[in-house]
Amino acid sequence: MLPLLLPILLYLVLAPNLWAAEPPRALAWAEMVPAHAKPLGQPLVSHDGGETGPRMAQTLTNAPVVAELEGQTIKLPGYMVPLSYDTQQRVTEFLLVPYFGACIHVPPPPSNQIVYVQVSPGVVQEALYQPFWIEGPLKVQQTSSELAETGYFMQANRVYPYELPKP
């Protein structure tokens, strides 16, 4: 009888913890900038630089961050700027930016508007203009890449295409 009860008891002990997990908090890009910091607009797109021309310099490489976001499990939409791929051409490291063309056709946004993301297994990116959601615990951590400095880092639990809600 005890061998039959053991799985049931384990289920009763562990199941509430599985149900208690809260969904990730939807975070807006504006919430990643402290209230005292001056808001910045989106720069104009320029097709003179990018992959064939000189890279445009990031102007705010050490922008103030929101320390209270440390460790929060969040959900954030944005655009992928790939940094590395696996052997099957899946993106494994990327910069998540708030608008299309950032770091490619325009100067990188301030560091507090870029998240350095690692994801395993990688993600298939069919088009640069495809927005994605990232989910996972956010770290307030400055990271440097060949394209930009970032104020935040995430080892993503989940990366998936962004879709507008159905009306």
C-alpha positions in Angstrom: 0.0 0.0 0.0 2.8 2.4 0.8 4.3 2.2 -2.7 0.9 3.4 -4.1 0.6 6.2 -1.6 4.1 7.6 -2.2 3.5 9.1 -5.7 0.1 10.5 -4.5 1.8 12.2 -1.5 4.6 13.6 -3.7 2.0 15.0 -6.1 0.0 16.6 -3.3 3.2 18.2 -1.9 4.7 19.4 -5.2 1.5 20.3 -7.2 0.6 23.5 -5.3 4.1 24.9 -6.0 3.6 24.3 -9.7 0.3 26.1 -9.6 1.6 29.0 -7.6 4.1 30.1 -10.2 3.1 33.6 -11.3 3.1 34.5 -15.0 5.9 36.9 -16.1 5.1 40.5 -15.6 4.6 42.4 -18.9 7.2 45.1 -18.9 7.2 48.3 -21.0 10.5 49.7 -22.3 9.7 53.0 -20.6 9.8 51.2 -17.2 13.4 50.4 -17.8 14.4 54.1 -17.5 14.4 55.6 -14.0 11.8 58.3 -13.5 14.5 61.0 -13.0 16.2 60.2 -16.3 15.4 62.3 -19.4 13.3 60.3 -21.9 14.8 59.9 -25.4 12.9 59.7 -28.7 13.6 57.1 -31.4 16.3 58.2 -33.7 15.6 58.6 -37.4 16.4 55.6 -39.6 19.4 56.0 -42.0 20.2 53.6 -44.7 23.6 55.2 -45.3 25.4 53.1 -42.6 24.3 49.7 -41.5 26.0 46.5 -42.6 27.7 48.1 -45.6 28.8 51.4 -44.1 30.5 52.5 -40.9 28.7 51.6 -37.6 27.0 54.5 -35.9 28.2 55.2 -32.3 26.0 54.6 -29.3 25.7 57.9 -27.5 24.6 56.7 -24.0 26.6 53.7 -23.0 26.1 53.9 -19.3 22.5 55.2 -19.1 20.8 54.9 -15.6 18.9 51.6 -15.0 16.1 50.6 -12.6 17.7 48.5 -9.9 14.4 47.3 -8.6 14.0 45.2 -11.8 16.8 42.9 -10.7 15.6 39.3 -10.6 12.0 40.1 -11.7 10.5 37.5 -14.1 9.4 39.7 -17.0 7.9 39.5 -20.5 9.3 42.1 -22.9 8.6 42.6 -26.6 11.2 43.9 -29.1 13.4 43.2 -32.1 16.4 40.8 -32.2 19.8 41.9 -33.3 21.6 38.6 -33.7 25.1 38.2 -32.2 25.7 34.5 -32.5 24.2 31.3 -34.0 24.4 27.6 -33.3 25.3 25.0 -36.0 21.7 24.9 -37.1 21.6 28.7 -37.7 19.4 29.4 -34.7 20.1 32.6 -32.8 21.7 31.8 -29.4 22.7 35.4 -28.4 21.2 38.6 -29.4 20.4 42.2 -28.4 16.7 42.9 -27.8 15.9 46.5 -28.8 12.6 48.4 -28.7 12.4 49.3 -32.4 13.3 47.9 -35.7 16.7 49.0 -37.2 18.3 49.8 -33.9 22.1 48.9 -34.0 21.8 48.4 -37.8 20.3 51.5 -39.5 20.5 53.9 -36.6 22.8 54.4 -33.6 22.1 51.9 -30.8 19.6 53.1 -28.2 20.8 54.1 -24.7 22.2 51.1 -22.8 19.1 51.1 -20.6 17.0 50.3 -23.7 18.9 47.2 -24.7 18.8 43.7 -23.2 21.6 41.2 -23.9 19.9 37.9 -24.3 21.2 34.3 -24.3 18.8 31.5 -25.1 19.3 27.7 -25.4 18.2 26.1 -27.6 18.5 28.9 -30.1 15.6 30.7 -31.9 14.9 30.7 -35.6 14.7 34.2 -36.9 13.0 34.3 -40.3 13.1 38.0 -40.8 14.9 41.0 -39.1 11.7 42.9 -38.9 9.9 40.1 -36.9 9.3 41.3 -33.3 9.6 38.7 -30.4 8.7 38.3 -26.8 11.4 37.3 -24.3 10.5 35.9 -20.9 12.7 35.2 -17.9 14.4 36.7 -15.0 15.9 40.1 -15.8 19.3 41.1 -14.4 20.5 44.6 -14.0 23.9 44.0 -15.5 26.0 46.0 -18.0 27.2 43.8 -20.9 29.3 44.8 -23.8 29.1 43.5 -27.4 30.6 44.5 -30.6 27.5 46.5 -31.4 26.5 48.2 -28.1 26.6 48.4 -24.4 23.6 47.1 -22.5 22.2 47.9 -19.1 20.2 44.6 -18.7 20.8 40.9 -19.3 18.6 37.8 -19.5 19.1 34.1 -19.8 15.7 33.7 -21.5 13.4 30.9 -20.5 11.3 31.5 -23.5 11.6 33.5 -26.8 8.6 33.5 -29.3 7.2 35.6 -32.1 5.2 38.7 -31.0 1.6 38.7 -32.3 -0.9 41.4 -32.0 -3.9 40.4 -29.8 -6.9 39.2 -31.9 -9.8 41.8 -31.8 
